[in-house]
Amino acid sequence: MGRRTENRNIDVTKARGELEEDLLEYVYRTWRQGRQITSKEYAREVNITGYEAAGLVRSLVKKGFLCEPENGHLELTDKGKLEGMECLARHEKLTQFFQMVSGMDQQRAQEDACRVEHYISPEGLKGIENFLQYGDVYDRIYDDMDLYTFYEDGDFPMAFGLYEPERRNPRFLATEYEKLEQSVILRVKKSQNCFRLKTKKDESIGCVWYRRDEEWIQAKEEKGVYQLPTDIFTYTANTGIPVTEAVAIIAITRFEQKPLPIDYRELNIHVW
């Protein structure tokens, strides 16, 4: 058995199987983000001992979900990726469900989802999926979302705006907006999701940056197409109209220097 204290100051004792699913979900999420972790890093993140984390890793390796660790990094097998995707999908759908029916914030909803996701039946989860599509009660705000749990593989054009973040009432479009194609493309693949900003023919906007964990990272660019990870956005689902608004602060610079506040732009995407 493992024990951790959640943010509500409630001691929560978890069964071994729950702890293994939590680890598998975490490794899958970091893999989707293009990152690697070690069992020691995971232990610090969830407040368990290194010995407990190592035991969970050994069990998942034995079950075929993780490869034998190399250089300490945890790597999913193909079987582990499939199971991890299912764990993450359950968690994110339950988090949204609790937000919608209760109005609780994301952190509280995630805590409840962590408990329920290990026991909910396929029929119960299917009912919640239907409710998410047709029965919104509250607007909800969430971040760090993996849109692969909601879209099939493919490219999806979406309307967007690029604004100067400090100028509101009225809002002002950034000068770079006129140099971009009219739609941003959501590209969904099993390995990675991204929003793709494309410049118009013979136009250039320089370097595009996004922020993760307070660090500015230069977006990948190829032939005037910039790739922005979907998990850097904050999403607001509106109950009154069938649209989810994705918002992120990005930066645009002429050269490859770190952005200054004057370079910041607000990217607003309508996710239908």
Residue pairs with C-beta under 8 A, 6 or more apart in sequence:
1 13
1 14
1 15
1 16
2 13
2 14
2 16
2 19
2 48
2 52
3 11
3 12
3 13
3 14
4 12
4 14
4 46
4 47
4 48
5 11
5 12
5 47
6 12
6 111
6 114
7 107
7 108
7 111
8 108
8 111
12 115
14 22
15 118
16 59
17 118
18 118
19 48
19 52
19 56
20 56
20 59
20 60
21 87
21 117
21 118
22 46
22 114
23 42
23 53
23 56
23 57
23 60
24 60
24 65
24 66
24 76
24 80
24 83
24 84
24 87
25 84
25 87
25 88
25 91
26 37
26 42
26 45
26 46
27 37
27 42
27 66
27 74
27 76
27 80
27 84
28 76
28 80
28 81
28 84
28 85
28 87
28 88
29 84
29 88
29 144
29 146
30 36
30 37
31 76
31 81
31 84
32 88
32 146
32 148
32 192
32 193
32 231
33 229
33 231
34 192
34 229
36 73
36 74
36 75
37 45
37 73
37 74
38 69
38 72
38 73
38 74
39 50
39 53
39 54
39 56
39 57
39 69
39 72
39 74
40 50
40 53
40 72
42 53
42 74
43 49
43 50
43 52
43 53
57 66
57 69
57 74
60 66
60 80
61 67
61 68
61 69
64 77
64 79
64 80
65 76
65 77
65 79
65 80
65 83
65 84
66 74
66 75
66 76
66 77
66 80
67 75
67 76
67 77
69 75
76 84
85 148
85 149
87 117
88 146
88 149
89 149
90 113
90 117
90 120
90 125
91 110
91 113
91 114
91 117
92 113
92 145
92 146
92 149
93 125
93 128
93 129
93 132
93 149
94 109
94 112
94 113
94 116
94 117
94 120
94 125
94 128
95 106
95 109
95 110
95 113
95 142
96 109
96 132
96 140
96 142
96 237
97 113
97 128
97 131
97 132
98 104
98 108
98 109
98 112
98 113
99 105
99 106
99 109
99 138
99 140
99 142
100 131
100 132
100 135
100 136
100 137
100 138
100 140
101 137
101 138
102 109
102 138
103 137
103 138
104 112
106 140
106 141
106 142
106 143
120 128
136 237
136 239
137 239
138 239
139 236
139 237
139 238
139 239
140 236
140 237
141 234
141 235
141 236
141 237
142 234
142 235
142 237
143 231
143 233
143 234
143 235
144 231
145 230
145 231
145 233
145 235
146 193
146 230
146 231
147 186
147 188
147 193
147 230
147 271
148 188
148 189
148 190
148 193
151 186
151 188
151 193
152 188
153 188
153 189
153 190
154 187
154 188
155 185
155 186
155 187
155 188
156 185
156 186
156 187
156 188
157 183
157 184
157 185
157 186
158 183
158 184
158 185
158 186
158 195
158 269
158 270
158 271
158 272
159 182
159 183
159 184
159 269
159 270
160 183
160 184
160 267
160 268
160 269
160 270
161 171
161 173
161 177
161 267
161 268
162 173
162 174
162 176
162 177
162 180
162 265
162 266
162 267
162 268
163 171
163 172
163 173
163 174
163 265
163 266
163 268
164 171
164 172
164 173
164 174
164 265
164 266
165 249
165 264
165 265
165 266
174 252
174 265
176 205
176 252
176 265
179 199
179 200
179 203
179 204
179 205
180 197
180 198
180 199
180 200
180 203
180 205
181 197
181 198
181 199
181 200
184 195
184 196
184 197
184 269
185 195
185 196
185 198
186 193
186 194
186 195
186 196
186 230
186 269
186 271
187 193
187 194
187 195
187 196
187 227
192 229
193 229
193 230
193 231
194 227
194 228
194 229
194 230
195 227
195 228
195 230
195 233
195 246
195 269
196 225
196 226
196 227
196 228
197 208
197 225
197 226
197 228
197 267
198 224
198 225
198 226
199 205
199 224
199 225
203 224
204 224
205 252
206 252
206 253
206 254
206 255
207 218
207 219
207 221
207 252
207 253
207 254
207 255
207 256
208 218
208 219
208 221
208 226
208 228
208 250
208 251
208 252
209 216
209 217
209 218
209 219
209 250
209 251
209 252
209 253
209 258
209 259
209 263
210 216
210 217
210 219
210 228
210 229
210 232
210 248
210 250
210 251
211 217
211 232
211 248
211 249
211 250
211 251
212 229
212 232
216 251
216 258
216 259
218 256
219 226
219 227
219 228
219 250
220 226
220 227
221 227
228 248
228 250
228 267
230 246
232 248
233 246
233 247
233 248
233 267
233 269
234 246
234 247
234 248
235 244
235 245
235 246
235 247
235 271
236 244
236 245
236 247
237 244
238 244
238 245
242 272
243 270
243 271
243 272
244 270
244 271
244 272
245 268
245 269
245 270
245 271
246 268
246 269
246 270
246 271
247 266
247 267
247 268
247 269
248 266
248 267
249 264
249 265
249 266
249 267
250 264
250 265
250 266
250 267
251 259
251 263
251 264
251 265
252 259
252 263
252 265
253 259
253 263
